[in-house]
Amino acid sequence: MLGCQSQQEPSETVVNTQNEVNVPDQESWQATIIITREGQKVAEVWAGHILYYKKRNETLLKDSIHVDFFDNAGQHNSVLTAQEGRVDNATNNLEAKGKVVVVSDSGIVLQTEILQWDNRRQKIISEVPVIFTTETDTIIGDAFISDADLKNYEIKNPRGYSRRKVPLKTTTPEAP
């Protein structure tokens, strides 16, 4: 609890409950936190500055973040980087903001400004524009949902270009 004493009346204490919610219970610099699901590690989160708020039931991640995602077998499958983020301590859901980039171990790249990790569903979700790049395709979309390794994905309003080789077959029309 924060308080201060008035100079006119030394015995009177003023309590500011608004600041109580804004002061972290714990603070760490250049630290790592582990996100689990049913005891299995699904993500390892590093941040330049971590602020834990017990009453708000959240952890804020500042000064750049780096997240390694793992599959159900514990194998690494992708990396997320962003400027900042937030973890809901009740659900272990993660929200990343600011120049968010996800790179799968297979080389697929997702770029956006805001991205959520839904821990219960084990899905990466973005409701803002995304750029999704594979070895042969670059797709721009208005929203995105995928598994952590970016193999099974949906893109809302997709558009873009492909460098895939498409076989062209010419046919001669039959004479009447």
VENMOLIN-V834398 format. One record per pair of residues at least 24 apart in sequence whose ideal C-beta (glycine too) atoms are under 8 Angstrom apart, sorted by the first residue. I is the first residue (numbers start at 1). J is the second residue. D is the distance in Angstrom with one decimal. If there is no record, write none. Layout:
I:J:D
I:J:D
//
This chain:
20:55:7.6
21:53:7.4
21:55:5.8
21:56:6.3
24:51:4.0
24:52:5.7
24:53:5.5
24:60:7.8
25:52:5.5
25:53:6.2
25:54:4.5
25:55:7.8
26:50:7.9
26:51:7.7
26:52:4.0
27:51:5.5
27:52:7.3
28:52:7.9
33:59:6.8
33:87:7.2
35:87:7.1
35:92:4.8
35:94:6.8
35:117:7.9
35:119:6.5
36:92:7.1
37:92:7.0
37:119:5.7
37:120:7.7
37:122:7.3
40:70:8.0
40:72:6.7
40:74:7.0
41:70:5.5
41:74:6.6
42:69:6.7
42:70:5.8
42:92:7.9
42:119:6.7
42:122:7.0
42:148:7.7
43:67:5.4
43:68:6.7
43:69:5.3
43:70:6.9
43:94:6.9
43:117:6.8
44:68:4.6
44:70:7.6
45:85:7.6
45:87:7.2
45:94:7.1
47:85:7.2
52:89:7.9
57:88:6.9
57:89:4.7
57:90:5.3
58:86:5.9
58:87:6.5
58:88:5.9
58:89:5.9
59:86:7.1
59:87:4.3
59:89:6.0
60:84:7.5
60:85:7.6
60:86:5.6
61:85:3.9
61:86:6.7
61:87:7.0
65:96:6.4
67:94:7.0
67:96:7.3
67:117:7.7
69:117:7.8
69:148:4.2
69:149:7.6
70:148:7.9
71:148:6.9
71:149:6.8
76:105:6.3
77:104:6.4
77:105:5.5
77:148:5.5
77:149:3.9
78:102:5.7
78:103:6.4
78:104:4.5
78:105:6.4
78:148:5.5
78:149:5.6
78:150:6.4
79:103:5.3
80:115:7.1
80:117:8.0
82:115:7.3
91:119:5.9
91:120:6.7
92:119:4.2
93:117:6.2
93:118:5.8
93:119:5.3
93:120:7.8
94:119:7.5
100:126:7.9
102:150:6.7
104:149:5.1
104:150:4.3
104:151:7.5
105:149:7.0
106:149:7.1
106:150:7.6
106:151:7.5
107:134:7.7
107:135:6.5
108:132:7.4
108:133:7.0
108:134:5.3
108:150:4.4
108:151:7.8
109:133:4.5
110:144:6.8
110:146:7.5
110:150:6.2
112:144:7.1
117:148:7.8
122:147:6.6
122:148:6.6
123:147:6.5
123:148:7.9
124:148:6.1
124:150:7.5
130:155:7.0
136:162:5.9
136:163:4.9
136:164:4.7
137:161:7.3
137:162:4.7
137:163:7.3
137:164:7.1
138:162:7.9
//
